[in-house]
């Protein structure tokens, strides 16, 4: 095996590691509003689960997280720490409820703690950024992907998978769905990733951001839901 192929294999494994449900950042403990949507009957089958997640992907993730992930990555590539901090602040400002903001920052904090303890990644060049009082999970994901020498497309695709995987796992417990239904959802939703990246990477700065009122309300009302499996 050539050095180039070894490098490609290592990068693939690093991407899989960053996107793994085993990454100890707590993503599995948040439903991103989905638990309340199930409680209200908005989601009750495989089809409605697909519609909920697909809409969140196309109208929120692509137009906010993925678009700003691109700007975070390019800021790192240009050693533009001021630009990175601005994109991070914009991400946090785009969270439409206390719960969504809390989830983003809690996962970001856990990810920072992990990065600082990893022996194989030297995060010291980015300590100024990692020591920011508030860091979005997306921002820390960008730093991790850059440290692993992943290209932008791989980083964005991996971030999409992380979101899809977490949402389908939550829906499997909540709706509930069977394992085969969950796998079909993973196939159908991941087939949308290429178009999501196309949307995200064509947005100008003034076009970034999106609002999903029902998602915002679901995550806000989840705080007072009588019984919950997921954190609020």
Secondary structure, 3 states (H helix, E strand, C coil): CCHHHHHHHHHHHHHHHHHCCCCCCCHHHCCCCHHHHHHCCCCCCHHHHHHHHHHHHHHHHHHHHHHHHHHHHHHHHCCCHHHHHHHHHHHHHCCCCHHHHHHHHHHHHHHHHHHHHCCCCCCHHHHHHHCCCCCCHHHHHHHHHHHCCCCHHHHHHHHHHHHHHHHHHHHHHHCCCCHHHHHHHHHHHHCCHHHHHHHHHHCCHHHCCCCCHHHHHHHHHHHHCCCCCCCC
